Amino acid sequence: MKQRCIYARGMDLPLESLRTLAAVVDAGTLERAAAQLGVTPSAVSQRIRAIEQRVGRVVLQRSRPARATEAGEALVRLARQLALLERDALAALGDDSPAPRVALAVNADSLITWFMPVLTAVTAQRPVLFELHREDQERTAQLLAAGTVMGAVTAQREPVSGCVASPLGRMPYVAIAERSFAERWFPDGLTPRALERAPLVDFDPHDSLQSRFARRHGAQRDAPRHVISASAEYAEAIALGLGWGMLLPGQFEAGVARGALVQLAPDAIEVPLWWQRWNLASPLLDLVTDAVAEAARSSPALV
């Protein structure tokens, strides 16, 4: 039976091959994808070769796990967009199929402060299964570009190819330290020398907020740093005096009022956040987007 195809600039792309490529990227190997699709690994390999012949490029790195190439990422994104449109059409026809899975990328601080109500707002209106990818706001757009997610909270203003972006607000981060830590490491205040020596706490290896703040206040060299990649534990590490770090409103006011914490400087680093999503006329994606916008508007964590 001839495969159904989609057409772009005269190039026919077999839909079955697109779905197979996405399945391999998700499964990590041709063998696992074959088992999920109910075909042989040879058939999966043939479908991948067929699409590579059509586009004239390698679309899959045959590594473990298998990864899409740059050209392959565009095709994976297309496959998932088509799947979303198909689910929307079936829902409009009243098809009683399993709830669709919605993959989103969100930075950790948004997850703990304002994003979670988005999930309940959407599921209150229609059955949905969410798959959240927690990633730094500087990197969530990469998951969108790769086709891994259909929407992302990101610090990137420029829309990813095939996506649209809308502003959410700014997250204000304030430099906070435990009182005895501040007395030990900043006896003369927030001097450049003290910032170069005092241990700081980063959320993950890509976290640059603390370094940006230190540079703003004159530091020329990087200070020793701890890495605590868990939101609650990150704030706790600062409260216990492991190091200083940037916290959000709601994470430090009570400690400052008690005298257990101190604010190191009056200024904050404001991180603009954007919502990026596939540029598709999808009722499901529109529903998610509306819920994201409402949650952001009503959150005190965003200014």
Residue, then its C-alpha position, 0 to 999 in steps of 0.5 A: m500500500k502506498q504511503r500517505c505523503i505530505y508535500a513541501r516545495g515539490m518534495d513528498l515526505p512519507l507520513e509513515s516515515l516521519r512518524t517512524l523517525a519521531a518514534v526512533v528519537d523517542a525510543g532511543t534505538l531502532e529496535r525499541a521503536a520497531a517494538q513500539l510500532g509493531v514492525t521489524p527493525s529492518a522496516v524501521s531502518q528502511r523508512i529512515r533511509a527512505i526519508e533521507q533519500r527524499v530530503g537528501r540529508v542524514v536525518l538520524q545519528r545512529s548512536r545510542p541513544a539515537r538522535a536527530t540531526e539538525a535536518g532531522e529535528a525539523l522533520v521530528r517537529l513536523a511529525r509531532q505537529l501533524a500528530l497534534l492536528e490529527r488529535d484535534a480533528l479526532a476530538a472535533l469529531g467526538d472520537d473517544s480516543p486516549a487523552p493526548r500527551v502535551a509536552l512542555a518545557v518549563n524552567a524550575d523557578s516557574l514550576i515552583t512559583w506560578f506554572m502548575p495552575v496551568l495544568t489543572a486549568v487545562t485538564a478541567q476543560r479537556p482530558v490531557l496528559f502532561e509531560l513536563h521537561r524542566e530545563d533552564q530558561e536559557r535552554t528550553a527553546q532548544l527543546l522546542a526547536a528539536g520538536t521535543v516539546m510543543g510549548a516552552v517558557t523561555a528567556q529567548r525572545e526571538p521565535v524558534s523557527g515555526c513558532v510564535a512568542s509572546p511575553l509573560g513578564r519578568m522574574p526578579y531575582v534578589a541576592i540573599a545570604e544567611r546572616s552569619f555567612a554575610e557577616r563572615w564573607f561580606p564584613d565590609g559590604l558587597t565589595p568586588r573582592a568579597l564577591e570573588r571569594a565568597p562561595l555562591v550557590d548555582f542551580d545547575p552548571h548553566d546557571s549564570l544569575q549569580s555570576r551576572f550579579a557579581r559582575r554587575h557589582g565589580a567582581q572580575r573573577d568567578a567565586p567558588r560555587h556549589v551546584i544544587s539542582a533542586s528548587a527547594e533544596y537550593a533555597e534551603a542551602i542558602a538559608l543554611g549558609l552554604g553560600w549566597g544566591m539569587l532568590l525570588p520574592g516569596q522565598f526570602e521575605a520571612g527569613v529577612a523579617r526574622g533576621a535570619l537572612v539578609q539582602l546583599a544589595p537593593d537591586a535585582i536581576e530581572v529575567p524576561l520570560w516568553w511563551q513560545r509555541w508551535n505556530l499551528a491553528s490547534p484548539l488544544l495548543d490554544l487552550v494551553t496558551d490561554a492558561v499559561a497567559e492567565a497564570a502569568r498575569s495572576s502571579p506575584a512572581l512575575v512583574 
